[in-house]
Amino acid sequence: MLTEDLDLFLEDFGVDATVASKTATVILDMPDRDLLGGKVQSIAYQVTYKTADFPSLKYGDSIAVDGVDYKVLEPST
């Protein structure tokens, strides 16, 4: 969990995200890494957002980030 003021990060790196009918600015981190000596590639995307923007986000919810649809796997609290 970040304790810094997210407004500065969201202003510089943010993209629009929509859950149900609510749209807010989020930061999408799309790292990838090779596992098992490059035989498997893991993609674990992460969205950083203000909890107040999506307070009830939970496992299985749909979220559209920058026009691309995703499913929530592990919402953090």
C-alpha positions as CSV (number, residue, x, y, z in Angstrom):
1,M,0.0,0.0,0.0
2,L,1.3,3.4,-0.9
3,T,1.3,6.1,1.7
4,E,2.4,8.9,-0.7
5,D,0.0,11.4,-2.2
6,L,-1.2,9.5,-5.4
7,D,-2.4,12.7,-7.1
8,L,1.1,13.5,-8.4
9,F,1.6,10.0,-9.7
10,L,-1.9,9.8,-11.2
11,E,-1.4,13.2,-12.9
12,D,1.8,12.1,-14.6
13,F,1.3,8.4,-15.3
14,G,-2.5,7.8,-15.0
15,V,-4.9,6.4,-17.5
16,D,-8.7,6.1,-17.3
17,A,-10.3,3.0,-15.8
18,T,-14.0,2.1,-15.5
19,V,-15.7,-0.2,-13.1
20,A,-19.4,-0.5,-13.7
21,S,-20.4,3.1,-14.5
22,K,-17.6,4.8,-12.4
23,T,-14.5,6.1,-14.2
24,A,-11.4,7.2,-12.4
25,T,-7.7,7.7,-13.1
26,V,-5.4,4.7,-12.3
27,I,-1.8,3.7,-12.9
28,L,-1.4,0.5,-14.9
29,D,1.9,-1.4,-14.3
30,M,2.4,-4.2,-16.9
31,P,5.6,-6.0,-15.9
32,D,6.5,-9.4,-17.4
33,R,9.2,-11.8,-16.3
34,D,10.6,-15.1,-17.4
35,L,10.4,-18.1,-15.2
36,L,12.0,-21.6,-15.4
37,G,14.9,-20.4,-17.5
38,G,12.7,-18.5,-20.0
39,K,10.3,-21.4,-20.6
40,V,7.4,-19.6,-19.0
41,Q,6.5,-16.0,-19.1
42,S,4.5,-14.6,-16.2
43,I,2.3,-11.5,-16.7
44,A,0.9,-10.0,-13.5
45,Y,-0.6,-6.6,-14.2
46,Q,-1.2,-4.3,-11.4
47,V,-3.5,-1.3,-11.1
48,T,-2.8,1.4,-8.5
49,Y,-5.9,3.5,-7.7
50,K,-7.4,5.5,-4.9
51,T,-9.5,3.2,-2.8
52,A,-12.2,5.9,-2.6
53,D,-12.6,5.7,-6.4
54,F,-13.4,1.9,-6.4
55,P,-14.2,1.0,-2.7
56,S,-16.0,-2.2,-3.5
57,L,-13.7,-3.7,-6.1
58,K,-13.4,-7.4,-5.6
59,Y,-12.3,-10.7,-7.1
60,G,-13.9,-11.4,-10.4
61,D,-15.0,-7.8,-11.1
62,S,-14.5,-6.4,-14.6
63,I,-12.4,-3.3,-15.0
64,A,-11.6,-1.5,-18.3
65,V,-8.2,0.2,-18.2
66,D,-7.3,2.5,-21.0
67,G,-9.9,0.8,-23.2
68,V,-8.8,-2.8,-22.4
69,D,-11.0,-5.2,-20.4
70,Y,-9.5,-7.1,-17.4
71,K,-10.7,-9.3,-14.5
72,V,-9.7,-8.5,-11.0
73,L,-7.7,-11.4,-9.4
74,E,-6.4,-10.0,-6.1
75,P,-7.8,-6.6,-5.0
76,S,-5.7,-5.2,-2.2
77,T,-7.2,-3.3,0.8
